[in-house]
Amino acid sequence: MFLTLTSTADSASDLGFLLHKHPDRVQTFDLSVGRAHVFYPESDDRRCTVALLLEVDPVELVRGGRFGNGQALAAYVNDRGYAASSLLAVALGRVFRSAMAGTCATRPDLVGVPLPLEVRVPAVPDDGDPELVGRLFEPLGWTVAVGVAPLDPQVSAWGDAPYADVRLTGTFTVADALRHLYVLLPALDGGKHYWVGPDEVDKLVRSAGDWLGEHPERDWILRRSLAHRREYVADAVERLGVVAETEIESAVPPLAATRREVVLAELRAARAASVVDLGCGEGALLRELLADPAFTRVVGADVSHRALRKAAERLGLDRMPDTVRARLTLVQSSVTYRDARLAGADAVVLMEVVEHVDLDRLPALERTVFGEARPRTVIVTTPNEEFNVRYPTLLAGTMRHADHRFEWTRAQGEAWAAGVCAAYGYTVRTGAVGDVDPEVGPPTQLLVFTRGAAA
């Protein structure tokens, strides 16, 4: 079982830092499913390739009786030794755990930077559908080339079992590329080597929560990944945030438009000419910014390639006048990773973004925005948890969106803002978005940070 990942970026050998694996060494890892070997067939500043080779003993998988709930593992002659499957996903998760988490202590400047990448997996099950691999990877932004796997079909217990030689090319962070493979390779295989339980839903949400909910093949991926267990699929759909926050908020005057109006007023009051909409989604605020020529530089940044593509479509990027197009830049970036492209703006907007970040990752967001980008103004909007009792369709103790990691009371939001100001030399002014309820406050909190003159 074999997989390669290649970087063709400038200083391509930096891939070794991101993967936490030195190009000059072969490393071997003992796994419950066999042994994984990591080595570099090539490594220089123009091209760097890492290979993951997984050795499994198909006979031992059967005799051990520890794995599997699928037909493939019930036969002594099976394809587990070479066909990409959940076994390979387990190896990816174990060997490249830190890379998938997006951490690199030795070279933090590399983290979160999209790179031109190539992936090859020589033997991928495709269910006899040559377009299946494309339907899974292309919506994420990959260019997919599928050939005939270089295998003797007599090797397989299935005789004419279909396999594809898959090559993927695209520009992604290394963490995103690995997570795409980690989620989609087992779905293509369709027969996990371990018993599927409720913790699989947690794994999917952690690994694919920013893209799987909107994937056109979402339901197929979930059914295959969760062993067709309806209760697990339903749980995953709910937790991936398929039910939009706006459906809950429809019980009060629409907040989305009000948020944009408030944010635009704050940007104009701050005399911001250059603005970064960090977590821009599909571009609703970007449209408003481009409509006002006072905003001479507009950057839309989002971790989701799909969201950026939708933003380009909805803004009519290909039909936009040159004078407007020259003011707009769309970049794939994360709120928790340093990115030089976000620096130098007058203002950064985090509109309904911070609550989607795990609490233990908030310090990374703070460093990215307040420590590295350091705009003169930062505008944050986030739900007011106290107001949730005013939503009749929202169950007690639940949050407005399935992807929210937290929702703050006004006191909690102000306490967080005070900590940011103390650490990074800003002052903060609090405000409201939406009508203010005399008992529970506004639906949305507004926090406007201004960098001190001496900071």
N, C-alpha and C positions, 0 to 999 in steps of 0.2 A: 504494500500500500504506500503510495508515493504522492508527494505534493511539493511544488516549488513556488516560491514567491520572489519576484525580481523587482528591484528598484532601478530605474534609469535616470534618477534625479542627479543634479550636480552633487558631487561628493556622495555618490551612491553607496559607498561603503559605510556611511553613517547608519545604514540599516541594521548593522550589528549592534549599535547602541540601543536602538529602539526595541530590538528583539531580546536584548540581554544575553546574546550569544556571540562569542568572539569568532570572527571569520577564520582565524588560524587554528582553531581546535575542532575536533570532532567530539561531540558530547552524546552520551547515551543515558537514557532514563528508563528505569524499570517501572512498568505500568501493570495494572491488574489484567490488561488484555495482551500484554507482550512487552516488547522493548522498542523504544523510539530512539532513533538516531538523528541528530541534527548536524549538518555539515554544509559547507559553502563550495559548490562546484566552481564559482567564479566570484571574485571580489576585487574591484578597483574603483576608482572615482567615477568611472563612466557607467559601470554596470555591476550590480551585486545581486547574487542569487543565493537564497538559502533553501535547502532541501530538507524535508521531513520524511524520513523513511520509517515506517512502522512494520515491525516483524511480529506476526501473530502465528500461533499454532492452531489451525482450524480444528484439528482432531482434539486437542486439549480443551478447546472451547466447548466441545460436545461432551467429552468425558467428565470435565469438571462439574458440569451441571450448574455452574454459578451464573451463567449469562443466558439472556435471550428469552424472547417470547415470540420469535418468528420462525418460519419454516427454514430459512437459510441456515440457522444455527442448529437445526435438528438433524442435519445430515453430516456424515463424516467427510464427505467430499462437498465442499462448499466454496463460495467465492470470497470468503472473508480475508484471505491472504492478500488480495490485490484490489478489490473493488472498494472505492471510497464509501464510507459508511459512518455510523455513529462511533465506531472504533476510532476512526481517524479524527472525528470531532473531539473525542475524549483526549486524544493525544495533543491536539491543538490547545485545548483548554489547560492541560497540565504543563506542557512544555513552554507555551507562550502566554502564561497566565498574566504576568506583569505587562506584557505588550498589549494584550487585550484590554486590560484595565486602563491603558493610556498613561503609564507611569514610566519615567526614565530619570532617575536621580542624577546620573552622571552627565546627561545632556538634556536638561529640561527644555532648552530652546528648540529641540527637535519635536517635542510632543505636540500633537494637534496640528502639525503642518501636513497638508495634503501632498502626496508624492505621486509621480507617475509610476504605476505598479503593473506588473504582469503576474498572473497566476496560471499555473498549469496543473491540472489533475488528470492523469492519463486514462483513468478507468472510472467513470461515473455512471451509475445506473440511471437510465432515462425512461424506463417504463415503455420502451418502444416508441416514444414520442420525441422525435429529434428537435422539436421546438420547445420542449419543456424547460431545458436549462436556460434558454433565452428568456422565457416568460418569468423565471424566478430572479435572474440576476440583472437583466436589462432595466427593469423599473428602478433599480438602485443606482443606475448610472454606469454600469459595466458595459463594455463592448464584448460580445460573446462570439467566439468561433468554436464550432463543434465539428469534430472529425470522428472517424471510425477508430475505436480503441485498438491499439496494436496487440491484440490478445488472440490466442488460439481458442476458438469457442469450445474445443474439446476439454479445455481446462475446467470449464464450468459444469457444475452438476446440472445446470439448466439447459445445456446444449446451445440453444439459440438465444440465450439471455442477452438483452441489448445493453451495450455499454458505449459511452461516448468519451472521446478524448477532448477534454474541455480546456480552452484557453480564454482567460479573462484579461482585459486591459482597461485601465481607468485611472483616474486621479482621486485618491482617497488617503485619509490617514491610515497608518498601519493598523491601528486599533479597530477602525471600522471595517477594513478589509478582512481581518481575522474573524470579527464577529459575524460578518455576512457568511463566511464559510462555515463557521461553527454552528449556525442555525440552519442553513440551507442544505448542507451535505447530508445530514441525517434524514431530512425530509425527502430528498431525492431517493435515498436508500429505502425508506419506508419500513424498515425492520430493525428497530433498535436492539442492541445486544443486552439491554438491561430492562428490568420491569419499570414501566412508566407509572409514576405516582404524582401526587399533587405538587411536589417540589419541582416538577418539570415546568409547571406554569410560571413559578418564580424565575426559573432559569431563562425562559423565553422573554419574559418582561424585562429582566435585567439586560439581556443581550441584544434585544431587538425592539425595545419599547419605543424608540424614536422613529422607527420606520415600518414595523410590521403591521401596525393598526391600519395604515393607509395602503398597504401593498395590494395590488389587484388580485393576487393569488393568496390573500391572507387566509381564507377559510380552508383552502387545500393544504397550505403549509401547516396550519394548526391541527387539522385532522391527522395528517401524517405524523406530525411531531408528537402528538398526544394520544397515539394509538387508537384514534377514533372514539375516544371517551367523551361523550357529549358534555358531561358535567365539567370536565377540564377545559374543553373548548369554550364553553359558555363563560367560565371564569376568566379565561385568557382574553376573550373579546371584551369583557367588561373592564378588565384591568388595563388593557391597551388604550382605553380612552376612546373607544369607537362612538360612544354616546357623548356628543359634544357638550362642552361646558355651556355653550350658548343656549342649549335646550333648557337647562336649569335656570339660567338667568332670564329666560323669556317671561318669568313671572313678574318681573319689574321692568320699567322702561329700559330698552336695549342699552347695554353698557358698552358694547364694542365701539360704536360711533362716538359715544360720550368720552371714552378713554382717549380716542384719537384727537378729539377737539381739545381736551385738557392738555395733552402732551404737546400739541402744536402751539397752543397759547403759551406754554412754558418755554418752548424753544424760541419763540419769537421774542418773549420778554427777556430771554438771556442773550438775544442778538447772536444766536448761533448760525453761522453760515455753512459749516460742515458738520454733518450728523451721521453717526453710526447707529443703525437700528439693529441691535444685537439680539438675535432670536426673532428675525423678521418674519418668519413663517412664509405665507404666500403673498406678502407684499402689500397689505392693506394700508399701513402707515406710509410705506414708500410711495404709493400713488399720491397721497396727500402732500408729501414733501416735494415731489417732482412738480406738482401743480403750482408751487410757489417758487418763482425764480430767485427769491432771497436765499434759498438753500442751494448754494452753488456746488456743494459736494455731498453726495448721498451714498452711503455704503449700507447695503443690506447683507447681514451675515447670519447664517443659520447652520446648524450641524447637519441638517437633513438635506441631502442632494435633491430629493423629491420636492421638498418645499421650495427650494430655489428654482427648480425647473418650472413649478407651477407659478411662482412669482414672475418669472420671465414671460410665461404665457399670458398671465392676467394683465401684466403691464404692457403687453404688446411690444416686447423688446425689439423684435425683428422689424417692426413697423414704426418705431419711435423716431421722431426727428433727430437729426444728428446733434443739434444743440442741446436737446434734452438727454439723449443717450450719453453724451460726454460727461454729464454730471453724475451718472449712476454707475456704481460698481457692485456686483454681487459676488460674495465670497463664501465658500464653505469653511466654517470655523466653529469652534466650541467656546462657550462662555467660561470654561474652566481651564483653558490652555492659552498660554501667551502667544500672541499673534501680532507681529509688527504692522500688519496691514490695518489694524484697528487703532493704531496710535496716530496722534496728530489732529484729531477732530476736535471741534469746539464742544461737542456734546455727544454723549452715548445714551441711548434709550434702552431700558430693560422693561418692556411692557408685558406684564403677565409672564415673566420668565423665571424669576428667582425661585418661585414655589415649585418649579419642575426640577430643581437641583437638589440632590441629597444633602441633608444638613451638614454631613461631614465633608462635603465638597464645596460648601459656601466659602471657606477661606481661599480656595483656589479661584473662585469667581471674583472675590474681592481683590486678590492680587492682579488678576488679569485686567480688571476694569479700572480700579482705583490706584493700583500700584504700577502697572505697566502702560496701559493706554493713557491714563491720567488726563482726561479731558477737563475742560474748565467746569462743565456741568454734567451731572448724571441724573437722569430722571427714571425713577422706579415706580411702577404700579404693581400692586399685588393684592389678592383678595383680603378682605377684612373678615376673619373667621367669626367674629361676633354677629355679623349680619346673616350668617347662614340660617338662623332660625326663621328668617323672613321668606325663605324659599319653601313653599308647601310640598314640592316634590322631592326635597332633599331629606333623606333619613337622618335622624339624630346621630351624631358621632361620625358621619361620613363627610367627605370633601366634595367640592364642586366638580372635580375632574378626576378621572381614575389615575391620571399620571401625576397628580400633585403629590409631592413628597411631604408637604406640610402646608398649613394655612395659619397665618399669624393673627392674633388679636392686635389691636392698635398699640397696646403697650409693648408687645413683643416686637412688632415692626420698628417702633421707636427705639427700643433697646438695641436692636441689631444696628440701626442707623448710627446710634451714638458710638458704638464700638468701631464702626468703619471710620467715622470722623476722627476719633482719637488715634487710630492707627495710621491714617493716610493724609491727615491734614485738610479735611473738608469740614464744612458746616452743613447742616441739614435744615430744611423747612418742611413741615408736614402739611398735608392737605387732603382733599377728598375728591373722589370721582363718583358722581351720582348724587341723588338726594340723600341728605343726612337724616337718618332716623334718630329721634331724640333719645332713644334708649340704647340702641346698638351701633349707632354711627353710620357711615356710608358703606355702600357695597364694596368699594375698592379703596385701598389706601394709596396715597400719593406721597412719595418721598423725593424731594428735590435737593440734590447735593451740589454744593458750590466749592470749588477748590480755593483754599485760602491764598491770599496774595503772596505769602512767604513760602508756601508749600511747593 
